[in-house]
Amino acid sequence: MDEQPVLTTKEPNFWVRGLYMLLMALAFQVVSAILCIVAVTQFVFALLTDAPNARLTSFGSGLARYFQQLVEFLTFGTEELPFPFNDWPS
């Protein structure tokens, strides 16, 4: 006799999470590009003024926390969705 697989209520959530993971992986790539732009801009600013830009430093700190949230979600460390589904990390 062939047994039919039993569908559980968790299966649809697994596939929805997979879609969110694809979106978050795309966000990771976009944020990586933004990080490169911010890093180069900050370097040029520091060369010209002998000090880093405070606003870029603050933005970089938020970007670092966002990276952490993305990585934690992508590696199943948390079920909480990062920005844009929640607030930007402060």
Secondary structure as GFF3:
##gff-version 3
##sequence-region A 1 90
A	DSSP	alpha_helix	10	49	.	.	.	ID=ss1
A	DSSP	alpha_helix	54	74	.	.	.	ID=ss2
###
